[in-house]
């Protein structure tokens, strides 16, 4: 935004401090009117012809804009994602331990990314990974909802995301 002396194109369509249209005036006249009121001349619409300028307190305007931005940032909700990694030929006890950890994350309200990692010969049997993902989804269906079930391998991994149920 250009303010005061940085506005060079003349004439300008002027809007007063109260929001009322003053009309089309020269830049010098608009600056003079702004200084008489102890305010700034601020360019509002640079693309229109004649350009639109408004008389306002620029420092206060900037403060209000920054305040709105801070409030909007406070309102944003960031999703916390935890990852639990499995292998296709996992032992029963290991499966229960990792699934218990995923359950704990989901009860805390976090999203859980379940990853099945394949190595070498395990790549020949991806259906084992899909079965394992189904077992995990069934084990956690009371605390989580499945967001996305993979339809194919992505590189050497199978990944699904689960989100906690609304309470």
N, C-alpha and C positions, 0 to 999 in steps of 0.2 A: 504494500500500500504506500502510495506517495502522500506526503503531508506537506502543508504550508508551501515554502518556496520551491519544492521539488516538482510541483504541478506547473507545467509550462504551457500546455495547450489552452488556448483561449478561443472562444468563450466557454463557460462551464454552466451546466444546469445546477443550480444551487438549492440545497435543502437546508432549511434553518435548523437551529438547535432543538426546537420544539417538534420537528418532523414535518413542518409545513413547507410546501414548495414556494421558494422565493421567485424563481424564474431563471432565465438565461442572462448571465452577467459576465463581465470580464474577470479574469483571474485576480487582477489587482484589486478590483472592487470587492470581490469575495473575500480576499485576504484581509482587507481593511475591515469588513464587517465582522470577521471572525476575531480579529484582534480587539475590536471595540468591546466584544462580549467576553474577552479573556479566554477564548477557546481556540481550537485548531481547525484548519481546513483540511479535510481528509477526502481523498479520492475513493469513491465507492464503486463506480462502474467505469473502468477504463476503456472497455471495448465499444461503448455506445458513443454516438456523435450527436450533440456535444457531450463530453464526458460529464458524469454525475459526481458532484462533490457535496459533502455534508459538513456542517459546522458542529463539532463535538469536542469533548475533552478526550484526546487521544490516549493519554496515560490511563485514564479510568476505563476506556474502551478495551485497551489491551489487557488490563488487569481482569476485567470481566471475562474476556475470551479465555485467558489462562485458567481462571477459576472453573469455567465450564469444562475445559479439557481435563482438569484434575478430577472433577466430579465424575465425568464419563469414564475415566480410567479406574476409579474406585468401583464403579458399577460392573466392570468387566469381570467375568468369571473364568478362571483358568482351570482346565481339567488336568488333574494329576494322574499320570499314567504310570503304573508299576508293571514291570515285566517279569514273568516267570518262565524259565526255560526248561524244556523237557528234551529227552532223547527218545527215539522210537522204541528202543528195547529197554525200557525203564523197569526197574524192579518195583514190586507192589508197595513196599514200604516207602521207597523214594517218591513214588507217585502220590501216596497219601500225604507225605510231608509237604511236598510242593503244592498240592491242591489245598492243604490246610493253610499254607501261607497265602495263597491266592484268595481263599475265603476270608482271611483276616483283612487283607487289603480292601476287598469288596465291602466288608462290614464297616470299614472306616470311611466309605464313600468314594473310594478311588477306582478309576478304571483299571482293568488288568489286561495286559497284552500277553497272550499265551503263545510261545514260540516253540516249535519242534525243530531241533537242529539235526540235520542229516550229515553223515560222513561216508565217504567211500562206498562200500557195498550196500549201505542202507539206502542209497539213492535208487537202487533197483526196485525197492518195494515201498513206494510212497503211500500205498494204501494203509500200511501200518501206522503212519503219521496221522492220516485222516481218522482212523479208528480211535487213536489216542485222543485226538481233539474232541471227538464225540463223547468219549468217556469223561473228559474234563468238563465238557458242557453239561452232561447229565449230572455229574457230581456237584456242580455249582448252581444248578437251575433254581434252587430255592432262594438264593441270595443275589443272583445275577441274571441279566438278560443278554443274550448273544447279539452283538451288533453286526458282526460280519464273519461269516464262515468262508474260508478260502476255497476256491474251486480248482486251484492248481499250485504247484510249487513255485516259489519266487526265489530263484537261485538255489541255495541249499536249505532254505527254511520254509516252514509252513507257519503262518501267523493268523491268529484270530483275536478279536478284541471283545471283551465283555464289560458291561457297565452295570453298576449296582441298581437294584430295583428301587423305585421311589417308595419312600416311607410316608 
